[in-house]
Amino acid sequence: MGRVSDARERLMQAIVELIWTGSYGSTTIDDICKKAGVKKGSFYYFFKSKADLAVAALDVEWEKHQAELDRTFSATVPPLLRLKRFCEQKYKQQAELSEKFGYVLGCPLCALGAEVSTREKVLRLKIEEILAQVRRYLECAIRDAQAEGSIRVRDVQAATNVLFAYMEGLLTQARIQNNVKLFKEMSQGVLMILGAGEKLKFAA
C-alpha cells in the first residue's frame, strides 16, 4: 500500500492524466494503480469504483481551476479583458500540454462527458455541474460587457451558450486535428459572437 498520506491524491492525479491522454473506457483500475504507485487493495480502501475515483478527482481538479478562474474573471478586471485572458490561458495551457504529451488534449470534461454520458450517470452529472459553473463566469463577463456597452448582445444567456459551445467545439476540433494553432482563433471568434469589433485587442 502506498503511503496513506498521499496514496489517495496520487490515485486522483493518475486517473486524470490517464483519461485525458487516453479514455475512460480504456483506463483500468490496474492502470491507475500502476501509474499512481499504489496497490490495488489501497484503491478499494479509498474508492468503491473507477467512477467514484473519477468524480472525486474532478472535484479536486475543479477546485484548482476555480481559483484560477476567480483571478481571471475578477470584477476588478474589465469584462472584455477577462475574456481575452481566458482565451490566452486556454492557448497557453494546451500548447504546454501538447509539448509535454506530443498531441493536443482539448477539454477533459467534454471528452469524458461525451464518452460516458450514456453509461455513468453520476459522472455525467458531475461534469454537467462543473461546466455550468464555467458558463457562469462567462455569463458574468458578458453581462458586464453588455452593461458598459462594449458588445452588441441582447440576450446574455443565449450569447453565453453560443460562446461556450464555440469554445468547447474549438477545443474538440483541436484535439481531433492535433492542431494547437486553432486556439489562436479563439479571441477572434469571441469578437464575432459578441459583436465587440476590435475592442478585445487592447493591451492586457
Secondary structure by P-SEA (a helix, b strand, c coil): ccccccaaaaaaaaaaaaaaacccccccaaaaaaaacccaaaaaaccccaaaaaaaaaaaaaaaaaaaaaaaacccccaaaaaaaaaaaaaaaaaaaaaacccccccaaaaaaaacccccaaaaaaaaaaaaaaaaaaaaaaaaaaaacccccccaaaaaaaaaaaaaaaaaaaaaacccccccaaaaaaaaaacccccccccc
